């Protein structure tokens, strides 16, 4: 550990640490049902939730357009929307687990 890291560690030792994401795998991809994607640990909860909100906003907009017949959703596009929802759900679930661990 270098001097700078040691000093910063001491300065931040009493700081309140906010909730962060925990590692969480999602999207099973083969007959062995292996997880393909993962939420990275240590991302501030607020950042992960903001990203999930942006993803869900985009999905909602596309589904509203489809519901109003302004957009025809192809099977390929439906799969993309599904994957976007999976990503947002994983981020939210990861934050929820991080909050539980922070208690």
Secondary structure, 3 states (H helix, E strand, C coil): CCHHHHHHHHHHCCCCCCCECCCEEEEECCCCCCEEEEECCCCEHHHHHHHHHHHHHHHHHHHHHHHCCCCCCCHHHHHHHHHHHHHHHHHHHHHHHHHHHHC
